[in-house]
Amino acid sequence: MSTNDLYVTAPAEPIWQIPATGAARFSWDYDAHRDRLLALYQKGKDKQWDSNTRIDWSAEIDPLDPLGTPDEALSLYGTPYWSKMTERDRGELRQHYASWQFSQFLHGEQGAMVCAARIVESVPDLDAKFYSATQTMDEARHAEIYTRFLHDKIGMVYPVNDDLQALLGDTLRDSRWDMPYLGMQVLIEGLALAAFGMIRDTTTRPLPKQILAYVMQDEARHVAFGRMALRDYYRQLSDAELREREEFVIEGCYLMRDRLRGVEVLDSFGIPRKEAEALTEQSDFLHLFRKLLFSRIVPCVKDIGLWGERLQKAYVQMGVFELGDSNLDLLMTQDEEIAEALDRERFAREEAERVAEVTDAIAQGERL
């Protein structure tokens, strides 16, 4: 079935075109300069994986409860609308919310793939080009995975959210080579990691847990790459240049905070937009979710040297300023360990199944 047949509402622009700006930069210096970045490039090569074999796609998914996450996470939970819903209605609401979330993940991954390719083109040093090439492949794999999950397991797709599209457009229209790093590696990837992690840690379904854990293992490298490259570059910039980038971060953070309400889902259930916005703003879960979403972004922004007075005031207003002292390296290490633990658990289970099959075959042979 075509994706066009699965969209809840048709995309406004089936092919979204952004005029290319900036220069393609070639480096004729083929000597290695940054050992840390080359080590990350080597890790990127070593960690390539095939979603067809690493993920157990045979796992059954109920489209009316694809994630098995608590109903308290739904904006309508506890409202008069919820009490009037049949169990079938509530199942359809869960399906729509899961579709909306994973659709935005999918659209964001396509954006990440385009941004990574843009970095290969525009970044001036070869070491960064090498790593970005591995990231482009990672993002293609992620888009492939989310497409398959939406098509085969949920059966429904939502168009890209307006604010996510706006941030992607702003990131790609800027001619400065560091902006795809800042917009994608720090903001969008940092946001995605937090959103992925919240679902990974609350889902009771093995398939989405595998998908999110393995994608997050890749994304941890991507954020590390952005931190490393931008930290070095931003030390060279003037105060005026740093302020420009801080303004971009502030605008991007507000866009991302405001895009995560899922009012498009409530639109699909016939709830007027203003009422839908009010309902989502009253959700205790959304308030917690918004704060956790910045758990990866704020310490990263501080680490790369964008920590001016206006940016700090914006984070105080958002209620996330204290996250600047979070241990980002620890969070990334935990992401890697969770993925590795899932691999060990699955391989141990498969080995036990093989041993049981061999034991059973031997026992049957002895009875003959």
Contacts in CASP RR format, 6 or more apart in sequence:
PFRMAT RR
TARGET T0000
AUTHOR 0000-0000-0000
METHOD contacts of the structure
MODEL  1
MSTNDLYVTAPAEPIWQIPATGAARFSWDYDAHRDRLLALYQKGKDKQWD
SNTRIDWSAEIDPLDPLGTPDEALSLYGTPYWSKMTERDRGELRQHYASW
QFSQFLHGEQGAMVCAARIVESVPDLDAKFYSATQTMDEARHAEIYTRFL
HDKIGMVYPVNDDLQALLGDTLRDSRWDMPYLGMQVLIEGLALAAFGMIR
DTTTRPLPKQILAYVMQDEARHVAFGRMALRDYYRQLSDAELREREEFVI
EGCYLMRDRLRGVEVLDSFGIPRKEAEALTEQSDFLHLFRKLLFSRIVPC
VKDIGLWGERLQKAYVQMGVFELGDSNLDLLMTQDEEIAEALDRERFARE
EAERVAEVTDAIAQGERL
1 151 0 8 1.000
3 147 0 8 1.000
3 151 0 8 1.000
3 157 0 8 1.000
4 10 0 8 1.000
4 14 0 8 1.000
6 150 0 8 1.000
6 151 0 8 1.000
6 155 0 8 1.000
6 156 0 8 1.000
6 157 0 8 1.000
7 157 0 8 1.000
7 158 0 8 1.000
7 159 0 8 1.000
8 96 0 8 1.000
8 99 0 8 1.000
8 156 0 8 1.000
8 157 0 8 1.000
8 158 0 8 1.000
8 159 0 8 1.000
8 264 0 8 1.000
8 268 0 8 1.000
9 158 0 8 1.000
9 159 0 8 1.000
9 264 0 8 1.000
9 268 0 8 1.000
10 159 0 8 1.000
11 159 0 8 1.000
11 160 0 8 1.000
12 159 0 8 1.000
16 165 0 8 1.000
18 169 0 8 1.000
18 172 0 8 1.000
18 173 0 8 1.000
19 173 0 8 1.000
21 173 0 8 1.000
21 174 0 8 1.000
21 175 0 8 1.000
22 122 0 8 1.000
22 175 0 8 1.000
22 176 0 8 1.000
22 177 0 8 1.000
23 122 0 8 1.000
23 175 0 8 1.000
23 177 0 8 1.000
24 121 0 8 1.000
24 122 0 8 1.000
25 121 0 8 1.000
25 122 0 8 1.000
25 123 0 8 1.000
25 124 0 8 1.000
25 177 0 8 1.000
27 124 0 8 1.000
27 125 0 8 1.000
27 126 0 8 1.000
27 129 0 8 1.000
29 125 0 8 1.000
29 126 0 8 1.000
30 126 0 8 1.000
32 38 0 8 1.000
32 127 0 8 1.000
33 125 0 8 1.000
33 127 0 8 1.000
34 125 0 8 1.000
34 127 0 8 1.000
34 228 0 8 1.000
34 232 0 8 1.000
36 228 0 8 1.000
37 127 0 8 1.000
37 128 0 8 1.000
37 131 0 8 1.000
37 225 0 8 1.000
37 228 0 8 1.000
37 229 0 8 1.000
38 127 0 8 1.000
38 130 0 8 1.000
40 131 0 8 1.000
40 221 0 8 1.000
40 224 0 8 1.000
40 225 0 8 1.000
40 228 0 8 1.000
41 127 0 8 1.000
41 130 0 8 1.000
41 131 0 8 1.000
41 134 0 8 1.000
43 221 0 8 1.000
44 131 0 8 1.000
44 134 0 8 1.000
44 135 0 8 1.000
44 138 0 8 1.000
44 221 0 8 1.000
45 134 0 8 1.000
47 217 0 8 1.000
47 218 0 8 1.000
47 221 0 8 1.000
48 134 0 8 1.000
48 137 0 8 1.000
48 138 0 8 1.000
49 141 0 8 1.000
49 214 0 8 1.000
51 141 0 8 1.000
51 144 0 8 1.000
51 145 0 8 1.000
51 148 0 8 1.000
51 214 0 8 1.000
54 210 0 8 1.000
54 214 0 8 1.000
54 343 0 8 1.000
55 145 0 8 1.000
55 207 0 8 1.000
55 210 0 8 1.000
55 211 0 8 1.000
55 214 0 8 1.000
56 206 0 8 1.000
56 207 0 8 1.000
56 210 0 8 1.000
56 346 0 8 1.000
57 148 0 8 1.000
57 152 0 8 1.000
57 207 0 8 1.000
59 205 0 8 1.000
59 206 0 8 1.000
59 207 0 8 1.000
61 153 0 8 1.000
61 154 0 8 1.000
61 205 0 8 1.000
61 207 0 8 1.000
61 208 0 8 1.000
63 95 0 8 1.000
63 153 0 8 1.000
63 154 0 8 1.000
63 155 0 8 1.000
63 156 0 8 1.000
64 88 0 8 1.000
64 91 0 8 1.000
64 92 0 8 1.000
64 94 0 8 1.000
64 95 0 8 1.000
65 91 0 8 1.000
65 94 0 8 1.000
65 95 0 8 1.000
66 94 0 8 1.000
66 95 0 8 1.000
66 98 0 8 1.000
66 153 0 8 1.000
66 154 0 8 1.000
66 205 0 8 1.000
66 208 0 8 1.000
67 94 0 8 1.000
67 98 0 8 1.000
67 199 0 8 1.000
67 202 0 8 1.000
67 203 0 8 1.000
67 204 0 8 1.000
67 205 0 8 1.000
67 208 0 8 1.000
68 94 0 8 1.000
68 203 0 8 1.000
68 204 0 8 1.000
68 205 0 8 1.000
69 199 0 8 1.000
69 202 0 8 1.000
69 203 0 8 1.000
69 204 0 8 1.000
70 202 0 8 1.000
71 77 0 8 1.000
71 90 0 8 1.000
71 94 0 8 1.000
72 285 0 8 1.000
73 97 0 8 1.000
73 202 0 8 1.000
73 285 0 8 1.000
73 289 0 8 1.000
74 82 0 8 1.000
74 93 0 8 1.000
74 94 0 8 1.000
74 97 0 8 1.000
75 261 0 8 1.000
75 262 0 8 1.000
75 265 0 8 1.000
75 266 0 8 1.000
75 276 0 8 1.000
75 279 0 8 1.000
75 280 0 8 1.000
75 283 0 8 1.000
75 285 0 8 1.000
75 286 0 8 1.000
76 82 0 8 1.000
76 85 0 8 1.000
76 93 0 8 1.000
76 266 0 8 1.000
76 269 0 8 1.000
76 279 0 8 1.000
79 279 0 8 1.000
81 269 0 8 1.000
81 271 0 8 1.000
81 279 0 8 1.000
82 90 0 8 1.000
85 93 0 8 1.000
93 265 0 8 1.000
93 269 0 8 1.000
95 154 0 8 1.000
95 156 0 8 1.000
96 156 0 8 1.000
96 158 0 8 1.000
96 265 0 8 1.000
96 268 0 8 1.000
96 269 0 8 1.000
97 262 0 8 1.000
97 265 0 8 1.000
98 154 0 8 1.000
99 150 0 8 1.000
99 154 0 8 1.000
99 155 0 8 1.000
99 156 0 8 1.000
99 157 0 8 1.000
99 158 0 8 1.000
100 158 0 8 1.000
100 262 0 8 1.000
100 264 0 8 1.000
100 265 0 8 1.000
101 195 0 8 1.000
101 199 0 8 1.000
102 146 0 8 1.000
102 149 0 8 1.000
102 150 0 8 1.000
102 154 0 8 1.000
103 150 0 8 1.000
103 157 0 8 1.000
103 158 0 8 1.000
103 159 0 8 1.000
103 160 0 8 1.000
104 158 0 8 1.000
104 160 0 8 1.000
104 161 0 8 1.000
104 164 0 8 1.000
104 259 0 8 1.000
105 142 0 8 1.000
105 146 0 8 1.000
105 192 0 8 1.000
105 195 0 8 1.000
105 196 0 8 1.000
106 143 0 8 1.000
106 146 0 8 1.000
106 147 0 8 1.000
106 150 0 8 1.000
106 157 0 8 1.000
107 160 0 8 1.000
107 161 0 8 1.000
107 164 0 8 1.000
107 165 0 8 1.000
108 160 0 8 1.000
108 164 0 8 1.000
108 168 0 8 1.000
108 188 0 8 1.000
108 192 0 8 1.000
109 139 0 8 1.000
109 142 0 8 1.000
109 143 0 8 1.000
109 146 0 8 1.000
110 139 0 8 1.000
110 143 0 8 1.000
111 139 0 8 1.000
111 168 0 8 1.000
111 184 0 8 1.000
111 188 0 8 1.000
112 135 0 8 1.000
112 139 0 8 1.000
112 142 0 8 1.000
112 184 0 8 1.000
112 188 0 8 1.000
112 189 0 8 1.000
112 222 0 8 1.000
113 136 0 8 1.000
113 139 0 8 1.000
113 140 0 8 1.000
113 143 0 8 1.000
114 172 0 8 1.000
115 168 0 8 1.000
115 171 0 8 1.000
115 172 0 8 1.000
115 180 0 8 1.000
115 183 0 8 1.000
115 184 0 8 1.000
115 185 0 8 1.000
116 132 0 8 1.000
116 135 0 8 1.000
116 136 0 8 1.000
116 138 0 8 1.000
116 139 0 8 1.000
116 180 0 8 1.000
116 184 0 8 1.000
117 132 0 8 1.000
117 136 0 8 1.000
118 172 0 8 1.000
118 180 0 8 1.000
119 128 0 8 1.000
119 129 0 8 1.000
119 132 0 8 1.000
119 135 0 8 1.000
119 177 0 8 1.000
119 180 0 8 1.000
119 181 0 8 1.000
120 129 0 8 1.000
120 132 0 8 1.000
120 133 0 8 1.000
120 136 0 8 1.000
122 177 0 8 1.000
122 180 0 8 1.000
123 129 0 8 1.000
123 132 0 8 1.000
123 177 0 8 1.000
123 181 0 8 1.000
123 229 0 8 1.000
124 177 0 8 1.000
128 225 0 8 1.000
128 229 0 8 1.000
131 225 0 8 1.000
132 225 0 8 1.000
135 221 0 8 1.000
135 222 0 8 1.000
135 225 0 8 1.000
138 218 0 8 1.000
138 221 0 8 1.000
138 222 0 8 1.000
141 218 0 8 1.000
142 215 0 8 1.000
142 218 0 8 1.000
145 211 0 8 1.000
145 215 0 8 1.000
146 211 0 8 1.000
149 207 0 8 1.000
149 208 0 8 1.000
149 211 0 8 1.000
150 156 0 8 1.000
150 157 0 8 1.000
151 157 0 8 1.000
153 207 0 8 1.000
158 264 0 8 1.000
158 265 0 8 1.000
159 264 0 8 1.000
161 259 0 8 1.000
161 262 0 8 1.000
161 264 0 8 1.000
162 259 0 8 1.000
163 255 0 8 1.000
163 256 0 8 1.000
163 258 0 8 1.000
163 259 0 8 1.000
164 188 0 8 1.000
164 255 0 8 1.000
164 256 0 8 1.000
164 259 0 8 1.000
166 255 0 8 1.000
167 183 0 8 1.000
167 187 0 8 1.000
167 188 0 8 1.000
167 252 0 8 1.000
167 255 0 8 1.000
167 256 0 8 1.000
168 188 0 8 1.000
170 183 0 8 1.000
170 248 0 8 1.000
170 251 0 8 1.000
170 252 0 8 1.000
171 179 0 8 1.000
171 180 0 8 1.000
171 182 0 8 1.000
171 183 0 8 1.000
171 184 0 8 1.000
171 188 0 8 1.000
172 180 0 8 1.000
174 180 0 8 1.000
174 248 0 8 1.000
178 229 0 8 1.000
178 230 0 8 1.000
178 233 0 8 1.000
178 234 0 8 1.000
178 245 0 8 1.000
179 248 0 8 1.000
181 226 0 8 1.000
181 229 0 8 1.000
181 230 0 8 1.000
182 230 0 8 1.000
182 245 0 8 1.000
182 248 0 8 1.000
182 249 0 8 1.000
183 248 0 8 1.000
183 252 0 8 1.000
185 222 0 8 1.000
185 223 0 8 1.000
185 225 0 8 1.000
185 226 0 8 1.000
185 227 0 8 1.000
185 229 0 8 1.000
185 230 0 8 1.000
186 223 0 8 1.000
186 226 0 8 1.000
186 227 0 8 1.000
186 230 0 8 1.000
186 249 0 8 1.000
186 297 0 8 1.000
186 300 0 8 1.000
186 301 0 8 1.000
186 304 0 8 1.000
187 249 0 8 1.000
187 252 0 8 1.000
187 253 0 8 1.000
187 256 0 8 1.000
187 297 0 8 1.000
188 256 0 8 1.000
189 219 0 8 1.000
189 222 0 8 1.000
189 223 0 8 1.000
190 219 0 8 1.000
190 223 0 8 1.000
190 296 0 8 1.000
190 297 0 8 1.000
190 300 0 8 1.000
191 256 0 8 1.000
191 293 0 8 1.000
191 294 0 8 1.000
191 296 0 8 1.000
191 297 0 8 1.000
192 219 0 8 1.000
193 216 0 8 1.000
193 219 0 8 1.000
193 220 0 8 1.000
193 223 0 8 1.000
193 296 0 8 1.000
193 331 0 8 1.000
193 335 0 8 1.000
194 292 0 8 1.000
194 293 0 8 1.000
194 294 0 8 1.000
194 295 0 8 1.000
194 296 0 8 1.000
194 297 0 8 1.000
195 260 0 8 1.000
195 293 0 8 1.000
196 212 0 8 1.000
196 215 0 8 1.000
196 216 0 8 1.000
196 219 0 8 1.000
197 212 0 8 1.000
197 216 0 8 1.000
197 335 0 8 1.000
198 289 0 8 1.000
198 292 0 8 1.000
199 208 0 8 1.000
199 212 0 8 1.000
200 208 0 8 1.000
200 209 0 8 1.000
200 212 0 8 1.000
200 213 0 8 1.000
200 216 0 8 1.000
200 338 0 8 1.000
203 209 0 8 1.000
203 212 0 8 1.000
209 342 0 8 1.000
210 342 0 8 1.000
213 335 0 8 1.000
213 338 0 8 1.000
213 339 0 8 1.000
213 342 0 8 1.000
214 339 0 8 1.000
214 342 0 8 1.000
216 335 0 8 1.000
216 338 0 8 1.000
216 339 0 8 1.000
217 335 0 8 1.000
217 336 0 8 1.000
217 338 0 8 1.000
217 339 0 8 1.000
217 340 0 8 1.000
219 335 0 8 1.000
220 332 0 8 1.000
220 335 0 8 1.000
220 336 0 8 1.000
223 296 0 8 1.000
223 300 0 8 1.000
223 328 0 8 1.000
223 332 0 8 1.000
224 332 0 8 1.000
226 304 0 8 1.000
227 300 0 8 1.000
227 303 0 8 1.000
227 304 0 8 1.000
227 328 0 8 1.000
230 304 0 8 1.000
231 303 0 8 1.000
231 304 0 8 1.000
231 305 0 8 1.000
234 242 0 8 1.000
234 245 0 8 1.000
234 304 0 8 1.000
234 305 0 8 1.000
234 306 0 8 1.000
235 305 0 8 1.000
237 245 0 8 1.000
242 305 0 8 1.000
242 306 0 8 1.000
242 308 0 8 1.000
243 308 0 8 1.000
243 310 0 8 1.000
245 306 0 8 1.000
246 306 0 8 1.000
246 308 0 8 1.000
246 310 0 8 1.000
246 311 0 8 1.000
247 310 0 8 1.000
249 301 0 8 1.000
249 306 0 8 1.000
249 311 0 8 1.000
250 310 0 8 1.000
250 311 0 8 1.000
250 314 0 8 1.000
253 294 0 8 1.000
253 297 0 8 1.000
253 314 0 8 1.000
253 315 0 8 1.000
253 318 0 8 1.000
254 314 0 8 1.000
254 318 0 8 1.000
256 293 0 8 1.000
257 290 0 8 1.000
257 293 0 8 1.000
257 294 0 8 1.000
257 318 0 8 1.000
260 286 0 8 1.000
260 289 0 8 1.000
260 290 0 8 1.000
260 293 0 8 1.000
261 277 0 8 1.000
261 280 0 8 1.000
261 281 0 8 1.000
261 286 0 8 1.000
262 280 0 8 1.000
263 273 0 8 1.000
263 276 0 8 1.000
263 277 0 8 1.000
263 280 0 8 1.000
266 275 0 8 1.000
266 276 0 8 1.000
266 279 0 8 1.000
266 280 0 8 1.000
267 273 0 8 1.000
267 276 0 8 1.000
271 279 0 8 1.000
280 286 0 8 1.000
290 318 0 8 1.000
291 319 0 8 1.000
291 320 0 8 1.000
291 323 0 8 1.000
294 315 0 8 1.000
294 318 0 8 1.000
294 320 0 8 1.000
294 323 0 8 1.000
295 323 0 8 1.000
295 326 0 8 1.000
295 331 0 8 1.000
296 328 0 8 1.000
296 331 0 8 1.000
298 315 0 8 1.000
298 320 0 8 1.000
298 321 0 8 1.000
298 323 0 8 1.000
298 324 0 8 1.000
298 326 0 8 1.000
299 323 0 8 1.000
299 324 0 8 1.000
299 325 0 8 1.000
299 326 0 8 1.000
299 327 0 8 1.000
299 328 0 8 1.000
300 328 0 8 1.000
301 307 0 8 1.000
301 311 0 8 1.000
301 324 0 8 1.000
302 324 0 8 1.000
303 328 0 8 1.000
312 321 0 8 1.000
315 321 0 8 1.000
315 323 0 8 1.000
315 324 0 8 1.000
END
